[in-house]
């Protein structure tokens, strides 16, 4: 009996608690959702800062040194990088592969999206698993530098291993740090490896994803000569006109924890990875020829590990490259597995993000995963583009498959919504991940991720502090503008969540601002003042060039009064819990309960007694200390 035949007990799963992305047409995950929801094709003509498209274009795919298409999916300012933010010199960054730059910045944003300050992960058992496959920057550097100009930074700036290692180094992470190259399936394999490391206890938190950047025409020429590219630059997956894939670039990272740990820690869970699997085509029709039987095996194994019946999967984010050979093989493999036991009136919905942004190669899998997460959060499956005439090479009448032609409500019912994500490498390594919606009541899509914080009640107008910080004054103003825009786009956000996350879920830098606000409207006004560099009541700015040591001095008696701190006790759980603990500690030595003495106006005379005054003041002061600490 092989391992594939062994029944595997359903794992509790792995929680996705944060994500971040930069994809064609989208500077972040919010913009990525807009691309998907609007059914936009973000593929464009090759920009002039990459190569001269007129020089290299030729409609003949066999023309020497030429490319059959003028289009691909590109990210704006892909070589840009905030080197001072990460403490890196210009000399080091000059030889730093843009794929590494994207991964470092995106990993930072993904951790923030999880409601955690990236600096808080230093010294923790956090793993990093990233997929990369192309080496455009190394080729450029090798071609442009003379031998005397080559220096040590070139090795660590272009090594795939260093892409993962640099994230671990900069954040102080002590779990496994692994770079994965299985070509097109790299980032999905990285996610699988992250889950395995969490399962084995090799790490307690994992960052997983991938990156791909298109810098030179060399690889495009290779694929053009292999007749792999769509001449019109449009990915027509499952369509009769499918004639090749469209290259794309981008980066995505997700933050993963064991599900039980995420529930214990009060994390906002975005989705749950129920199971995953990887395998290889083996000796099949050719090294780069897809193997339908191997694809069936990897999907079936992932479902078995997840403990999920094929009929319970509602959507498949297909590999779907848009080739006349690969699409029919994948469709028939998916139909064979997911069709088992499926009702005729409930076909498997299927689509591919490659029709929006192109094939991101090493980052293709993570793009599909983030699309599924966003679809679950927004309760909508976005349209699959360029599907006009179903491919005649796919036996649609025998397969329980339905392409998502238009935006489709992903409705909740008694069963959890489940999706599969496939990614197949051109050298034969296949991966499949099963994703389920987050457990419990759904939160509003886009809401800030926070740990449990102050309770905000309807009509509550108490003041809160919104702390912001950045490395430079210009960056601080830019950050304020980002917060203001985010608030405008998310009217459901609460002030308590906003302030709490800014305080404890973000790293704190030298240039700082504190905004004293009592509503999201007042927060928006002060954020606008900060973004425009205008003074405003309630806006305080300053510079903290070093981290001071903090000491807490609790004063003696004389300032006590009956009813002191009642409002804080009633509105701040941390403050109330601390005062209650202090009262419990002295309950056996006081005749009257301490909290009754503090809050009852009839006990003014008793509160003047040293026996009560000193523990009362200590309880209030300790409550304030713990409250401020909880706010970061």
C-alpha positions in Angstrom: 0.0 0.0 0.0 1.4 3.4 -0.9 1.1 6.5 1.2 -1.4 7.9 -1.3 -3.7 5.0 -0.4 -3.6 5.6 3.4 -6.7 7.4 4.8 -5.6 10.7 6.3 -7.7 12.1 9.2 -9.1 15.6 8.5 -6.7 18.2 9.9 -8.1 21.1 11.8 -6.8 23.4 9.1 -4.6 26.5 8.8 -5.9 30.0 9.2 -5.0 32.7 6.7 -4.9 35.8 8.9 -3.4 38.3 6.6 -2.4 39.0 3.0 -0.9 41.6 0.7 -0.4 41.9 -3.0 0.9 43.9 -5.9 -0.4 42.7 -9.2 -0.9 44.2 -12.7 -3.3 47.1 -12.4 -3.3 46.9 -8.6 -1.0 48.5 -6.1 -2.6 46.5 -3.3 -5.2 43.9 -2.5 -8.1 46.4 -2.5 -7.2 47.6 -6.0 -6.8 43.9 -7.0 -10.4 43.3 -6.0 -11.5 46.2 -8.1 -9.8 44.8 -11.1 -11.5 41.4 -10.5 -14.9 42.8 -9.6 -15.0 45.1 -12.6 -13.9 42.4 -15.0 -10.9 44.3 -16.2 -8.1 42.9 -18.3 -5.0 44.5 -16.7 -2.6 43.3 -19.3 -1.0 46.1 -21.3 1.6 46.8 -24.0 5.2 46.4 -22.8 6.2 49.8 -21.2 9.2 51.6 -22.5 11.1 51.2 -19.2 11.4 47.4 -19.9 12.3 47.2 -23.5 11.5 48.7 -26.9 8.4 46.7 -27.9 8.8 47.9 -31.6 12.3 46.6 -31.8 11.4 43.1 -30.5 7.9 42.5 -31.9 7.4 40.3 -34.9 4.1 38.4 -35.7 6.2 35.5 -36.8 7.0 33.4 -33.6 10.0 31.8 -35.3 11.7 35.1 -36.2 15.2 35.1 -34.6 15.5 37.4 -31.6 11.8 38.5 -31.8 8.6 38.2 -29.7 5.2 37.3 -31.1 3.3 39.5 -28.7 3.4 43.2 -27.6 1.6 42.6 -24.3 2.0 41.3 -20.8 0.9 42.0 -17.3 3.1 44.7 -15.6 3.3 46.3 -12.2 4.0 50.0 -11.9 7.4 51.1 -10.5 8.5 47.5 -10.1 12.1 48.5 -9.4 11.2 51.1 -6.8 12.1 50.3 -3.2 12.2 52.2 0.1 15.8 51.3 1.0 16.1 53.5 4.1 12.9 52.0 5.6 14.6 48.6 5.7 18.0 50.0 6.7 19.7 49.1 3.4 22.4 51.1 1.6 22.1 52.4 -2.0 25.1 50.2 -2.9 23.4 47.0 -1.7 20.0 47.9 -3.3 21.6 48.6 -6.6 22.3 44.9 -7.0 19.1 43.7 -5.3 16.7 41.8 -7.6 13.4 43.6 -7.8 11.7 40.3 -7.0 13.4 40.4 -3.6 12.3 44.1 -3.2 8.7 43.2 -3.9 8.8 40.2 -1.5 10.3 42.2 1.4 7.8 45.1 1.1 4.8 42.8 0.5 5.7 40.5 3.4 5.8 43.6 5.7 2.4 44.7 4.5 0.9 41.2 4.9 2.1 41.0 8.5 0.5 44.4 9.2 -2.7 43.2 7.5 -2.7 40.4 10.0 -3.0 43.1 12.8 0.6 42.4 14.0 3.5 44.9 14.1 6.2 43.3 12.0 8.8 44.3 14.6 6.9 42.2 17.2 7.9 39.0 15.3 11.6 39.4 16.1 12.9 36.3 17.8 9.7 34.3 17.0 9.4 30.8 15.4 8.1 32.3 12.2 8.8 30.6 8.8 9.2 32.1 5.3 8.3 30.2 2.2 8.6 32.0 -1.2 8.4 30.9 -4.8 10.7 32.4 -7.4 11.7 31.0 -10.8 13.1 33.6 -13.2 16.5 35.4 -13.0 16.1 38.5 -15.3 18.0 40.8 -13.0 20.9 38.4 -12.7 21.1 38.2 -16.5 21.0 42.0 -16.8 23.7 42.5 -14.2 25.9 39.9 -15.7 25.6 41.5 -19.1 26.2 45.1 -18.0 28.9 44.7 -15.3 32.5 44.2 -16.2 34.4 41.6 -14.2 36.1 44.3 -12.0 32.6 45.8 -11.3 31.2 42.6 -9.9 31.0 42.6 -6.0 29.7 40.6 -3.1 26.3 42.2 -3.1 25.6 40.7 -6.5 25.5 37.2 -5.0 23.1 37.9 -2.2 21.1 40.3 -4.3 20.2 37.8 -6.9 20.2 34.5 -5.1 16.7 33.0 -4.7 17.7 31.7 -1.2 18.5 35.2 -0.2 15.0 36.4 -1.1 13.6 34.2 1.7 16.5 34.7 4.0 16.5 38.5 3.8 12.8 38.6 5.0 13.8 36.4 7.9 16.9 38.5 8.6 15.2 41.9 8.4 12.3 40.8 10.6 14.4 38.7 13.0 12.4 35.5 12.2 13.8 32.2 13.4 11.7 29.6 11.7 12.5 27.8 8.4 13.3 30.1 5.5 12.9 28.4 2.1 12.9 29.5 -1.5 11.0 27.2 -3.9 11.4 26.8 -7.6 8.9 24.5 -9.3 8.3 27.0 -12.1 4.6 27.9 -12.5 3.6 26.1 -9.3 6.3 27.6 -7.1 4.1 29.8 -4.8 1.4 27.2 -4.3 4.1 24.6 -3.4 5.5 27.2 -1.0 2.1 27.5 0.7 1.9 23.7 0.9 5.3 23.6 2.5 4.3 26.3 5.0 1.3 24.3 6.1 3.5 21.2 6.5 6.0 23.1 8.6 3.1 24.4 10.8 1.7 20.9 11.1 5.1 19.5 12.2 5.7 22.3 14.6 8.7 23.6 12.7 7.2 27.1 12.9 4.2 28.7 14.7 3.5 31.4 12.0 4.4 31.3 8.3 4.7 33.9 5.5 4.1 32.2 2.2 3.9 33.5 -1.4 5.9 34.3 -4.5 7.1 36.9 -6.9 7.8 37.3 -10.6 9.2 40.2 -12.5 9.7 40.7 -16.3 12.7 42.9 -16.9 14.3 41.7 -20.2 13.0 40.3 -23.5 15.2 37.3 -23.3 12.8 34.9 -21.6 9.9 36.2 -23.7 12.0 35.3 -26.8 12.5 31.8 -25.5 8.7 31.3 -24.9 7.8 32.9 -28.2 10.0 30.5 -30.1 8.4 27.6 -28.1 5.0 28.8 -29.5 3.8 29.2 -25.9 2.6 32.8 -26.0 -0.8 34.2 -27.2 0.0 36.6 -30.0 -2.8 39.0 -29.1 -1.7 39.2 -25.5 -5.1 37.9 -24.2 -5.5 34.9 -22.0 -8.5 33.0 -23.4 -8.7 30.1 -21.0 -11.2 27.3 -22.0 -12.2 29.3 -25.1 -12.1 27.9 -28.6 -9.7 30.7 -29.5 -7.1 29.7 -26.8 -3.7 30.0 -28.4 -1.2 30.5 -25.7 -0.5 32.1 -22.4 0.2 35.7 -21.4 3.1 36.5 -19.2 2.6 38.6 -16.1 4.5 39.9 -13.0 3.6 40.6 -9.4 3.9 39.5 -5.8 1.6 38.1 -3.2 2.2 37.0 0.4 -0.2 35.4 2.9 0.2 35.0 6.7 -0.7 31.5 8.0 -1.2 30.0 11.5 -2.6 26.8 12.8 -6.4 27.3 13.0 -6.5 26.5 16.7 -3.8 29.0 17.4 -5.6 31.7 15.4 -8.8 31.1 17.3 -7.0 31.2 20.6 -5.3 34.4 19.8 -8.4 36.2 18.6 -7.1 36.7 15.1 -9.4 37.8 12.3 -9.4 34.7 10.1 -9.7 35.5 6.4 -10.1 31.9 5.2 -8.9 28.4 6.1 -6.6 26.1 4.2 -8.2 22.7 4.9 -5.7 20.6 2.9 -3.1 20.6 0.2 -1.0 18.2 -1.8 1.8 18.2 -4.3 3.1 15.6 -6.8 4.9 15.1 -10.1 3.9 14.1 -13.6 6.7 11.5 -13.8 7.5 9.8 -17.1 4.6 11.2 -19.2 4.2 12.5 -22.7 7.0 15.0 -22.3 8.7 17.2 -19.7 6.5 20.2 -20.4 3.3 18.3 -21.4 0.5 18.3 -18.8 -0.4 15.0 -17.3 -4.2 14.7 -16.6 -3.9 11.6 -14.4 -1.3 13.3 -12.2 -3.6 16.3 -11.9 -6.4 14.1 -10.8 -4.2 12.5 -8.2 -3.0 15.7 -6.6 -6.5 17.1 -6.4 -7.9 13.9 -4.9 -5.1 13.7 -2.4 -5.7 17.3 -1.3 -9.4 16.7 -0.8 -8.8 13.5 1.2 -6.4 15.4 3.5 -9.0 18.1 3.9 -11.6 15.5 4.7 -13.9 17.1 2.1 -16.1 15.3 -0.5 -15.5 16.5 -4.1 -19.2 17.5 -4.4 -18.8 20.0 -1.6 -16.3 22.2 -3.5 -18.2 25.0 -5.1 -15.5 26.7 -7.1 -12.2 25.9 -8.8 -9.6 28.5 -9.4 -8.0 26.7 -12.3 -4.4 26.8 -13.4 -6.0 27.8 -16.8 -3.1 29.1 -18.8 -5.1 29.5 -22.0 -3.4 26.9 -24.2 -5.2 24.6 -26.6 -3.4 21.6 -25.1 -3.4 22.4 -21.4 -7.0 23.7 -21.0 -8.7 20.5 -22.1 -6.4 18.3 -20.0 -7.1 20.3 -16.9 -10.8 20.6 -17.5 -11.2 16.8 -17.9 -9.0 16.1 -14.9 -11.1 18.5 -12.8 -14.4 17.1 -14.1 -13.3 13.6 -13.3 -12.5 14.4 -9.6 -15.0 17.0 -8.7 -17.9 15.4 -10.7 -18.0 12.4 -8.3 -21.3 12.4 -6.5 -22.2 15.9 -7.7 -25.8 16.9 -8.4 -26.5 17.8 -12.0 -28.0 21.1 -10.9 -24.9 22.1 -8.9 -22.0 22.2 -11.4 -18.5 23.1 -10.3 -17.9 26.8 -11.1 -14.6 27.4 -12.6 -12.4 30.4 -13.6 -8.9 31.7 -13.8 -7.3 34.9 -12.6 -4.9 34.7 -15.6 -7.6 36.2 -17.8 -7.3 39.4 -15.7 -3.5 39.8 -15.0 -1.8 37.1 -17.1 0.2 34.1 -15.9 2.5 35.3 -13.1 4.5 32.1 -13.3 6.2 31.6 -9.9 3.5 33.9 -8.4 0.6 32.4 -10.2 -0.6 30.2 -7.3 -0.6 33.0 -4.7 -2.6 35.2 -7.1 -5.2 32.5 -7.3 -5.3 32.0 -3.6 -5.8 35.8 -2.9 -8.5 35.9 -5.5 -10.4 33.2 -3.7 -9.9 34.9 -0.3 -11.3 38.2 -1.7 -14.2 36.4 -3.4 -15.1 34.8 -0.1 -14.9 38.1 1.8 -17.0 39.9 -0.8 -19.5 37.0 -1.5 -18.9 37.3 -5.2 -17.1 35.2 -7.8 -15.7 37.7 -10.4 -16.1 37.1 -14.1 -13.7 34.9 -16.0 -12.7 37.0 -19.1 -12.4 36.3 -22.8 -14.7 33.3 -22.7 -17.0 33.5 -25.8 -17.0 30.1 -27.5 -16.4 27.1 -25.3 -13.4 25.0 -26.5 -14.5 22.2 -28.8 -11.7 20.1 -27.3 -13.4 19.9 -23.9 -16.4 17.5 -23.6 -18.6 20.0 -21.7 -21.7 17.8 -22.0 -20.0 15.1 -19.9 -18.3 17.4 -17.3 -20.1 19.0 -14.4 -18.3 22.3 -15.0 -19.5 25.8 -15.6 -17.3 28.7 -16.4 -18.1 31.9 -14.5 -19.0 34.1 -17.4 -20.2 37.0 -15.3 -20.0 38.1 -11.7 -21.9 35.5 -9.6 -23.1 35.7 -6.1 -21.3 33.2 -3.9 -24.1 32.5 -1.7 -23.9 31.2 1.9 -26.0 28.2 2.8 -25.9 25.5 5.5 -22.6 24.2 4.1 -19.3 26.2 4.3 -18.2 27.6 0.9 -15.1 25.8 -0.3 -12.8 26.3 -3.3 -9.9 24.5 -4.8 -6.8 26.2 -6.3 -4.6 24.4 -8.8 -1.2 25.2 -10.0 0.8 23.0 -12.4 4.5 23.6 -13.1 5.8 23.3 -16.6 8.5 20.8 -15.4 5.8 18.6 -14.0 5.3 19.6 -10.3 1.6 19.9 -9.5 0.0 21.5 -6.5 -3.6 21.8 -5.2 -4.9 23.7 -2.1 -8.4 23.4 -0.6 -9.7 26.7 0.9 -12.8 27.1 3.1 -14.5 30.2 4.3 -13.6 31.5 7.7 -15.5 29.9 10.6 -18.1 31.8 12.6 -20.0 35.0 11.7 -18.5 36.8 8.7 -16.9 40.2 9.2 -17.3 43.1 6.7 -14.9 42.7 3.8 -11.9 45.0 4.2 -12.3 45.7 7.9 -9.0 46.2 9.7 -7.5 43.2 11.4 -7.4 43.7 15.1 -6.9 41.8 18.3 -9.6 42.2 21.0 -9.8 45.9 21.9 -12.0 48.5 23.5 -15.7 48.1 23.0 -17.4 50.7 20.9 -21.1 51.2 21.5 -23.6 53.1 19.4 -23.5 56.8 20.2 -20.2 56.4 22.0 -18.3 59.7 21.6 -15.4 59.2 24.0 -12.0 60.4 22.7 -9.4 58.0 21.4 -5.8 58.4 20.3 -4.9 57.4 16.7 -1.0 57.1 16.6 0.8 57.2 13.3 4.5 57.0 12.6 7.0 56.8 9.7 10.7 57.1 8.8 10.4 60.6 7.3 8.0 63.5 7.5 7.0 63.0 3.9 6.3 59.3 4.5 4.2 60.3 7.6 2.1 62.6 5.4 1.7 59.9 2.8 0.6 57.4 5.5 -2.0 59.9 6.8 -3.3 60.2 3.2 -3.5 56.4 2.9 -5.4 56.1 6.2 -7.8 58.9 5.1 -8.5 57.2 1.8 -9.0 53.8 3.5 -11.5 55.3 5.9 -13.4 56.8 3.0 -13.5 53.5 1.3 -14.6 51.6 4.4 -17.4 53.4 6.2 -18.1 50.3 8.3 -14.8 50.7 10.1 -15.0 51.5 13.8 -12.8 54.1 15.6 -11.9 51.6 18.3 -10.5 49.1 15.8 -8.7 51.8 13.8 -6.9 53.3 16.9 -6.2 49.9 18.5 -4.6 48.4 15.3 -2.6 51.6 14.7 -1.3 51.4 18.3 -0.5 47.7 18.7 -0.5 46.3 15.2 2.0 48.6 13.6 5.7 49.2 14.1 6.5 52.7 15.5 9.1 54.9 13.8 10.9 58.2 14.5 8.5 60.7 13.0 5.2 60.5 14.9 1.8 62.0 15.1 -1.0 61.5 17.6 -4.6 62.4 16.6 -7.1 62.9 19.4 -10.4 61.9 17.8 -14.0 61.0 18.9 -15.3 59.7 15.6 -14.2 58.4 12.2 -15.3 61.7 10.8 -13.0 63.7 13.1 -10.3 61.1 12.3 -10.7 61.8 8.6 -10.4 65.5 9.2 -7.2 65.3 11.2 -5.7 62.8 8.8 -6.4 65.3 6.1 -4.6 68.0 8.1 -1.6 65.8 8.6 -1.5 64.7 5.0 -1.6 68.4 3.9 0.9 69.4 6.6 -1.7 71.8 8.3 -1.9 72.4 12.0 -5.2 71.4 13.6 -6.6 71.1 17.2 -6.1 67.6 18.4 -3.2 66.9 16.1 0.2 66.6 17.8 3.5 65.9 15.9 7.0 65.1 17.1 10.2 63.2 16.6 11.4 60.3 18.7 14.9 59.4 17.6 15.5 56.8 20.3 13.4 54.4 22.3 13.3 55.6 25.9 13.2 53.4 28.9 9.9 53.6 30.6 9.3 53.7 34.3 5.9 53.8 36.1 5.7 56.1 39.2 2.5 55.6 41.2 1.8 58.6 43.5 0.7 58.5 47.1 -2.6 59.4 48.7 -4.3 62.8 48.6 -5.8 62.8 45.1 -8.5 60.2 45.6 -12.2 61.0 45.4 -15.4 59.0 45.3 -16.4 57.8 41.9 -13.0 58.3 40.4 -12.3 56.4 37.1 -15.9 55.1 36.9 -16.2 55.9 33.1 -12.9 54.1 32.3 -14.0 51.2 34.4 -17.3 50.9 32.5 -15.8 51.4 29.0 -12.3 49.9 29.0 -12.1 46.1 29.6 -8.4 46.1 30.3 -8.7 48.9 32.9 -11.7 47.1 34.5 -10.0 43.7 34.7 -6.8 45.3 36.2 -8.8 47.1 38.9 -10.8 44.0 39.7 -7.6 42.0 40.2 -6.2 44.6 42.5 -9.5 44.6 44.5 -9.4 40.9 44.7 -5.8 41.0 46.1 -6.8 43.0 49.1 -10.3 41.6 49.6 -9.3 39.5 52.7 -7.8 42.4 54.6 -10.4 45.1 54.0 -13.8 45.2 55.7 -15.6 46.7 52.7 -15.0 45.6 49.0 -12.5 48.1 47.5 -14.5 48.7 44.3 -17.7 49.5 46.4 -15.7 52.1 48.3 -14.2 53.7 45.2 -17.5 54.0 43.2 -20.1 54.6 46.0 -20.4 58.4 46.6 -21.7 57.7 50.1 -18.2 56.3 51.0 -16.3 59.6 50.7 -15.2 59.4 54.3 -14.1 55.8 54.1 -12.0 56.6 51.0 -10.1 59.2 53.0 -8.7 56.4 55.3 -5.2 55.4 54.4 -6.3 51.7 54.5 -8.5 52.3 51.5 -7.0 55.3 49.9 -3.6 53.7 49.0 -4.9 50.5 47.5 -7.6 52.5 45.7 -5.1 54.8 44.1 -2.8 51.9 43.2 -5.7 50.1 41.5 -6.5 53.1 39.4 -2.9 53.8 38.5 -2.1 50.2 37.7 -5.3 50.1 35.6 -4.1 53.2 33.6 -0.6 51.6 33.2 -2.1 48.4 31.8 -4.5 50.3 29.6 -1.8 52.4 28.1 0.4 49.4 27.5 -2.5 47.6 25.8 -2.7 50.6 23.4 0.9 50.3 22.5 
